[in-house]
């Protein structure tokens, strides 16, 4: 009876240390309401730099928040892996009609959580946590890349709208003048039709630019984790003029430091740890079982030793599979590194091409169009030309400016592609912000 009371008290003590369950059902209306209520407080300068926008994205973007939660879950798994394997406790009772009526017994089964099994389990959990951190860094970079492209597209669209609007006005004036001259019999109908076709093209370009402006606002809002109306009046700082990066030295570091490469390294380490665990499983697993028995007036202390034997093939099939998995992980790592190098080389070649195209548009095509417009204007002042030709020449200058804008947008896109291939921003402020964010996630473990 005393043993029963003691066992009951021990059970109550253990139950009192248990945590309780608190339900937390999701509210589908919570996030939409939070998103609609978010507002952007402009920095002291009044203009948003790339680093300012990146800081907002790190705080508000839902994909980044999800990646942080996954990293914390994986880190919590390390704590679970460190907990020793659970033991079993067996209580027995027996009644006999002899003089001593009752038999009481307590038995246990305690696995010896030591050796390769324990170290392998903990090592795999720690590697999974590190892998989750690298996944978080990749998500952060994906958001940053989308943010940078949205900013570049919006700035390019704003500049294009201004020039395309002027070009459409000039094309409209020219078409109206030619209509009047055709009606007066001064020019053939074909010239007016050509002028109207040019006007349609100019108006379509203006409409496309406005559409790209709206699309860039939506992409910018998504990256920042705010609603689209919140970015409608965002005052963006001009993109800094960055010198061409020393991409060759960065290319040498990319296959060694990119987070997707490091994740592939962790995949290999996980395969290595799994192989080590399978090798350890070819030996018996040891369990001990101390107990206590009150056998009809006789007290006994039994002790059991249990061996969990390996498979009949001494775990050779599982070891072979683990070795193949390790080889596969090694090939995957090489494939990731090859993709990094190829993407960097391709982006660098595209950047060189885009830079040359911008130089031609800036140094050859635009000056040529301006000289032609100046010559036409001089002829008009001298009475040797008319206003229709002057409008055409001015529109040609705007077309050259639009072509230069296209070349600059392609150049900027090529820079972003190279940043993406290297997984590093060329803006020092953004680079420092990303490094600090990765370190803070690691320090919060």
C-alpha positions in Angstrom: 0.0 0.0 0.0 2.8 2.4 0.8 4.4 1.7 -2.6 1.1 2.5 -4.3 0.8 5.8 -2.4 4.3 6.7 -3.3 3.8 5.9 -6.9 0.6 7.9 -7.0 2.3 10.9 -5.5 5.2 10.6 -7.9 2.7 10.5 -10.8 0.9 13.6 -9.6 4.2 15.5 -9.2 5.1 14.7 -12.8 1.7 15.7 -14.1 2.0 19.0 -12.3 5.1 19.9 -14.4 3.3 19.3 -17.7 2.4 22.3 -19.9 -1.2 22.9 -20.9 -2.5 23.3 -24.5 -3.8 26.6 -25.6 -5.7 26.7 -28.9 -4.7 29.4 -31.3 -7.0 29.2 -34.4 -6.0 31.5 -37.3 -8.1 34.5 -38.2 -8.4 34.8 -42.0 -9.3 38.5 -41.7 -6.3 39.5 -39.6 -3.6 39.8 -42.2 -5.6 41.6 -44.9 -6.6 44.2 -42.2 -3.0 44.5 -41.0 -1.8 45.0 -44.6 -4.3 47.7 -45.4 -3.4 49.6 -42.2 0.3 49.6 -42.8 1.8 53.0 -43.7 5.3 54.0 -44.7 6.9 56.7 -42.7 9.4 58.5 -44.9 13.0 58.9 -43.8 14.3 62.2 -42.5 15.7 63.1 -46.0 12.2 62.6 -47.5 13.6 60.3 -50.2 13.7 56.5 -49.9 17.1 55.0 -50.7 17.5 51.3 -51.6 18.7 50.6 -48.0 15.7 52.3 -46.5 13.3 50.2 -48.6 15.2 47.0 -47.9 14.9 47.7 -44.1 11.1 48.0 -44.5 11.0 44.7 -46.5 13.0 42.9 -43.9 10.5 44.0 -41.3 7.2 43.5 -43.2 7.6 41.0 -46.1 5.5 37.9 -45.3 7.9 35.5 -47.2 10.7 36.7 -45.0 8.6 36.3 -41.9 7.8 32.7 -42.9 11.5 31.9 -43.5 12.3 33.3 -40.1 9.6 31.1 -38.5 11.0 28.1 -40.4 14.5 28.8 -39.1 13.2 29.1 -35.5 11.3 25.8 -35.9 14.5 24.1 -37.1 16.4 25.5 -34.2 13.8 24.2 -31.8 14.4 20.8 -33.4 17.9 21.0 -32.1 16.6 21.2 -28.5 14.3 18.2 -29.2 17.3 16.2 -30.6 19.3 16.9 -27.4 16.6 15.3 -25.2 17.6 11.7 -24.3 15.4 9.0 -25.7 12.3 8.2 -23.6 12.4 5.3 -21.2 9.4 3.1 -20.5 8.0 2.3 -17.0 5.9 -0.8 -16.4 3.8 -1.3 -13.3 2.6 -4.8 -12.5 0.2 -6.2 -9.8 -0.9 -9.7 -9.0 -3.4 -11.1 -6.4 -3.0 -14.5 -4.8 -5.3 -16.2 -2.3 -2.3 -17.4 -0.2 -1.3 -15.8 3.0 0.5 -12.9 1.3 -2.1 -11.9 -1.2 -0.5 -9.2 -3.4 2.5 -8.9 -5.8 3.7 -5.4 -6.8 6.3 -4.8 -9.5 8.0 -1.9 -11.2 10.0 -2.5 -14.4 11.8 -0.1 -16.8 13.4 0.0 -20.2 16.1 2.6 -20.5 17.9 2.9 -23.8 21.6 4.0 -23.5 21.5 7.1 -25.6 25.2 7.3 -26.3 27.6 7.0 -29.2 27.0 7.5 -32.9 23.2 7.3 -32.6 23.0 10.3 -30.3 25.7 12.4 -31.9 24.2 11.7 -35.3 20.7 12.7 -34.3 22.0 16.0 -32.7 24.3 16.6 -35.6 21.5 16.2 -38.2 19.3 18.6 -36.2 22.0 21.2 -36.0 22.7 20.9 -39.8 18.9 21.2 -40.5 18.9 24.4 -38.4 21.9 25.8 -40.4 20.1 24.8 -43.6 17.0 26.7 -42.6 19.2 29.8 -42.0 20.6 29.5 -45.5 17.1 29.1 -46.8 16.1 32.3 -45.0 19.1 34.1 -46.6 18.0 32.9 -50.0 14.4 34.2 -49.4 15.8 37.5 -48.2 17.9 37.8 -51.4 14.9 36.9 -53.6 12.9 39.7 -51.9 15.7 42.1 -52.2 16.2 41.3 -55.9 12.5 41.8 -56.6 12.6 45.1 -54.7 15.5 46.4 -56.7 13.9 45.5 -60.0 10.6 47.1 -58.9 12.4 50.3 -58.0 14.4 50.3 -61.3 11.2 49.6 -63.3 9.3 52.4 -61.6 12.1 55.0 -62.1 12.5 54.0 -65.7 8.7 54.2 -66.2 8.5 57.6 -64.7 11.2 58.9 -67.0 9.7 57.3 -70.0 6.2 58.7 -69.3 7.6 62.2 -69.2 9.4 61.8 -72.5 6.8 59.7 -74.2 4.1 62.2 -73.3 6.0 65.0 -75.0 6.7 62.8 -78.0 3.0 62.0 -78.4 2.1 65.7 -78.2 4.6 66.5 -81.0 3.3 63.6 -83.1 -0.3 64.8 -82.6 0.6 68.4 -83.6 2.3 67.1 -86.8 -0.6 64.9 -87.7 -3.1 67.8 -87.2 -1.0 70.1 -89.4 -0.7 67.5 -92.1 -4.4 66.9 -92.0 -5.0 70.6 -92.7 -2.5 70.6 -95.5 -4.0 67.5 -97.1 -7.4 69.1 -96.8 -6.0 72.2 -98.6 -4.5 70.0 -101.3 -0.9 70.9 -100.4 0.3 67.4 -99.5 -0.7 63.8 -100.5 -2.9 61.8 -98.2 -0.1 59.2 -97.6 2.0 61.7 -95.5 -1.0 62.3 -93.1 -1.6 58.5 -92.8 2.1 58.0 -91.9 1.9 60.8 -89.4 -1.2 59.2 -87.7 0.5 55.8 -87.6 3.5 57.5 -85.9 1.0 59.1 -83.4 -0.6 55.7 -82.7 2.8 54.2 -82.0 3.8 57.1 -79.7 0.5 56.9 -77.8 0.8 53.1 -77.4 4.3 53.6 -76.0 3.0 56.1 -73.5 0.2 53.7 -72.5 2.7 50.9 -72.1 4.9 53.0 -69.9 1.9 53.9 -67.7 1.1 50.2 -67.4 4.6 49.4 -66.4 4.4 52.1 -63.8 1.3 50.5 -62.3 2.9 47.0 -62.4 6.1 48.3 -60.7 3.9 49.8 -57.9 2.3 46.4 -57.3 5.7 44.7 -57.3 7.1 47.3 -55.0 4.2 47.0 -52.6 4.5 43.2 -52.5 8.2 43.3 -51.8 7.7 45.9 -49.0 4.8 44.0 -47.5 2.3 46.9 -47.8 -0.7 47.7 -49.8 -0.4 49.1 -53.3 -1.9 52.5 -52.4 0.8 52.9 -49.7 3.5 53.2 -52.4 1.6 55.4 -54.9 3.3 58.6 -53.8 6.6 57.1 -52.6 9.5 59.5 -53.3 12.4 57.4 -54.5 15.9 58.7 -54.3 17.8 58.6 -57.6 19.8 55.4 -58.1 23.5 56.1 -57.2 26.0 56.0 -60.0 27.9 52.8 -59.3 31.2 52.1 -60.9 31.5 48.8 -62.8 32.1 46.2 -60.1 35.2 44.1 -60.0 33.1 41.1 -60.8 36.0 38.8 -61.5 37.2 38.7 -57.9 33.6 38.3 -56.7 33.2 35.5 -59.2 35.9 33.6 -57.4 34.1 33.9 -54.1 30.5 33.2 -55.3 30.9 29.4 -55.6 32.3 29.4 -52.1 30.0 31.9 -50.3 26.6 31.9 -52.0 24.0 30.7 -49.6 22.6 28.2 -52.0 26.1 26.7 -52.4 26.5 26.6 -48.6 23.1 24.9 -48.4 24.3 22.3 -50.8 27.3 21.8 -48.5 24.9 21.2 -45.6 23.1 18.7 -47.7 26.4 16.8 -48.1 27.1 17.1 -44.4 23.6 15.6 -43.7 24.3 12.7 -46.0 27.7 12.2 -44.3 25.9 12.2 -40.9 23.3 9.8 -42.1 26.0 7.4 -43.3 27.8 7.6 -39.9 24.5 6.8 -38.2 23.9 3.8 -40.5 27.4 2.5 -39.8 26.6 2.8 -36.1 23.4 0.8 -36.5 25.3 -2.4 -37.5 26.0 -2.8 -33.8 23.4 -3.8 -31.2 21.5 -1.1 -29.4 21.7 -1.5 -25.7 18.8 -1.1 -23.3 18.9 -1.6 -19.5 16.0 -2.3 -17.3 16.3 -1.9 -13.5 13.2 -2.7 -11.5 11.6 -3.6 -8.2 9.3 -6.4 -7.2 7.4 -7.1 -4.0 6.7 -10.8 -4.5 4.2 -12.0 -1.8 6.3 -10.7 1.1 9.7 -11.1 -0.7 11.3 -8.0 -2.0 13.3 -8.4 -5.2 15.4 -6.0 -7.4 15.6 -7.5 -11.0 17.9 -6.1 -13.7 17.5 -6.6 -17.4 19.9 -6.1 -20.3 18.3 -5.9 -23.7 20.1 -5.9 -27.0 18.3 -4.6 -30.1 20.0 -6.5 -32.8 20.8 -5.1 -36.3 19.2 -6.4 -39.5 20.2 -9.8 -40.7 22.5 -8.2 -43.3 24.3 -6.2 -40.5 22.7 -3.1 -42.0 24.8 -3.4 -45.2 21.9 -2.4 -47.5 21.2 0.8 -45.5 24.9 1.7 -45.4 25.2 1.2 -49.2 22.1 3.5 -49.7 23.7 6.1 -47.4 26.9 6.0 -49.4 25.1 6.5 -52.6 23.2 9.4 -51.1 26.5 11.0 -50.0 27.9 10.6 -53.6 24.7 12.2 -54.9 25.0 15.1 -52.6 28.6 15.7 -53.8 27.5 15.8 -57.4 24.6 18.1 -56.5 27.1 20.5 -54.9 29.3 20.5 -58.0 26.2 21.2 -60.1 25.2 24.2 -58.0 28.7 25.6 -58.2 28.7 25.1 -62.0 25.4 26.9 -62.3 26.8 29.8 -60.2 29.9 30.2 -62.4 27.8 29.9 -65.6 25.2 32.5 -64.4 28.0 34.9 -63.4 29.7 34.7 -66.8 26.5 35.1 -68.7 25.5 38.1 -66.6 28.9 39.7 -67.0 28.7 39.3 -70.8 25.2 40.8 -70.9 26.4 43.7 -68.8 29.2 44.4 -71.2 26.8 44.3 -74.2 24.3 46.6 -72.4 27.0 49.0 -71.4 28.2 49.3 -75.0 24.7 49.8 -76.3 24.1 52.6 -73.8 27.3 54.2 -74.9 26.2 54.2 -78.5 22.8 55.6 -77.8 24.3 58.3 -75.6 27.4 59.3 -77.6 26.2 58.7 -81.2 22.5 58.3 -81.8 21.2 61.1 -79.5 23.8 63.7 -80.6 23.1 62.9 -84.2 19.3 63.4 -83.7 20.0 66.7 -81.9 22.2 68.0 -84.7 19.6 67.1 -87.2 16.9 68.9 -85.2 19.1 72.0 -84.9 19.7 72.0 -88.6 16.0 71.7 -89.4 15.2 74.5 -86.9 17.8 76.7 -88.6 16.2 76.0 -92.0 12.8 76.9 -90.7 14.1 80.2 -89.4 15.7 80.8 -92.8 12.4 80.2 -94.6 13.8 77.0 -96.2 11.6 74.6 -94.2 8.3 74.4 -92.6 6.9 73.6 -89.1 5.9 70.0 -90.0 9.6 69.2 -90.7 10.6 70.9 -87.4 8.1 68.8 -85.4 9.3 65.6 -87.1 12.9 66.5 -86.1 12.0 67.3 -82.5 10.1 64.0 -82.3 13.1 62.2 -83.6 15.2 63.7 -80.8 12.6 62.4 -78.2 12.7 59.0 -79.9 16.5 59.0 -79.5 16.0 59.9 -75.8 13.5 57.1 -75.4 16.0 54.7 -77.0 18.6 55.9 -74.6 16.2 55.2 -71.7 15.7 51.7 -73.1 19.5 51.2 -73.2 19.8 52.5 -69.6 17.0 50.2 -68.4 18.8 47.3 -70.1 22.1 48.3 -68.5 20.4 48.5 -65.1 18.8 45.2 -65.6 22.1 43.6 -66.5 23.7 45.0 -63.3 20.8 43.5 -61.3 21.3 40.2 -63.1 25.0 40.2 -62.1 24.2 41.0 -58.5 21.8 38.1 -58.5 24.4 35.8 -59.9 26.9 36.9 -57.3 24.2 37.1 -54.5 25.7 40.4 -53.3 24.4 44.0 -53.8 26.9 46.5 -55.1 25.5 49.2 -52.8 27.6 49.0 -49.6 24.6 50.1 -47.4 22.4 47.2 -48.7 25.3 44.8 -48.3 25.9 45.8 -44.6 22.1 45.5 -44.0 21.9 42.0 -45.4 25.0 40.8 -43.4 23.6 42.2 -40.2 20.2 40.5 -40.8 21.9 37.1 -41.3 24.0 37.5 -38.2 21.1 38.6 -36.0 19.1 35.5 -37.0 22.1 33.3 -36.0 22.5 35.2 -32.7 18.8 34.6 -31.9 19.2 30.9 -31.7 
